[in-house]
């Protein structure tokens, strides 16, 4: 049996539910949990021979480049989750294109492979 498994690589303060309480300009003030938690998932997956697609937020990739490399080196697919976890319908076309290109370029540089997948923030 084949299954599909995906992981959103973002931190707790990135989610749309906190958008009114946490300004993206303050994200650097919060301690990152995403790196430790993702490494734990990688350990669990490796123990079972599981491969997944990791949708990585560009903001996270810029701050944790070794995390993206570790995910790719363990044979998982790297995909784009945008840059700033903004809802697509709240972005202009230009902002959406710029954010997606920025994230994709960063992810491809770190993973050393093409990034083909994309998942919108909060499934917007």
Steps between C-alpha positions, in 0.01 A plus 500: 500500500625847413418806704580868472646683797564872519640729766468878525829640626392812686496613860207549733504879463467482120145365492218715372310459827762723670519759220309762699705443815850451357640745246738332251747782569540353852556136399874523566424566867347155552705189575496254211351158569478392138859382469495265802154370414586434136818313597286283728269421208801416284620253765157337520469477123852359462421230755211380286643565155235763433540774241289815490460833329605788725333831414754747636423862576759728342532700821601180681737394223690829519550458874560123505687412179646184652148375568409512131825323413433227759150440365629471143800285593267248663318455171188704565347734246536872567202713395411866538260631764538864400719743686303676773197273547264769376166389362505504121174689468645780717804543272529689176609297198836676513551420869402137444743464209783670688451295817476174308810574292699605808408180683553273201844647428606462862370143527661390174832649606491320834363168377704498180204370304194639322200597711179409320230490767314786661248521783323823588497631855205361694383332178395839366 
